[in-house]
């Protein structure tokens, strides 16, 4: 099944930048662009439901007209739905190649994503969610800027994240920088089995390098045209990824949703990238 690239719009500058980003990506991949707006009837306004819906629809249509003028070859569909934003966006993400939303960065996510709502959308989405800032420009996707992707754990742990990074780089003619951060584990974390693996590899750093190389192997074979840089560095994953974010046209990180008493929460690495990386950030759910 061919999935669209879906953009959530709400009239903010951040969401309009996300719509532009999604339009460019849909053109590159030859996919339908689906535009979704979720709205709620405001009883406090003196106008009726039909009038409010008309205002909403016209605002969305204006945004769509702008992106269609920039990309006349692009096929666009529009869905204006009344309902709770998290549910509407999660449903839209389930049917999409990716969901693209606006993000303020350096603070709470805007629009649909006020407060904890943004984290709920990202945590509950079954497909990748890309967050784009208001200042995003097409020039940032110029040759030389890389698709930076975080890799951790065993190959299967980051398979979905690496797949997304390589597919995106291939569509853009860009290089991938795969980043694996490592730290010294506490002594009690060692087991006879892990000690043998470390001994066979020649130490901690060679072991980590081998793990990164093995995780990348199937994706190098599947996408031989994509240049790949292996980046191994000691430190926390968030700090290491942010240290190379200035060379990225897109940052790709994985996530496992954490359920708490107050709802779903994303991991600290994804959270840090969304708040501090200047480039768009793709958060990819683990398979």
BELVEN-V804351 format. One record per helix or strand of 2 or more residues. SS is the DSSP state (h for helix, s for strand). FROM is the first residue (numbers start at 0). TO is the last residue. If there is no record, write none. Layout:
BEGIN
SS & FROM & TO
SS & FROM & TO
END
This chain:
BEGIN
s & 3 & 7
h & 12 & 28
s & 32 & 38
h & 48 & 69
s & 75 & 81
h & 84 & 93
s & 95 & 101
h & 110 & 112
h & 116 & 123
s & 127 & 131
h & 137 & 140
s & 145 & 149
h & 154 & 171
s & 175 & 181
h & 186 & 188
h & 191 & 200
h & 203 & 221
s & 227 & 233
h & 236 & 242
h & 244 & 246
s & 247 & 254
s & 257 & 259
s & 262 & 264
h & 267 & 275
s & 279 & 284
END
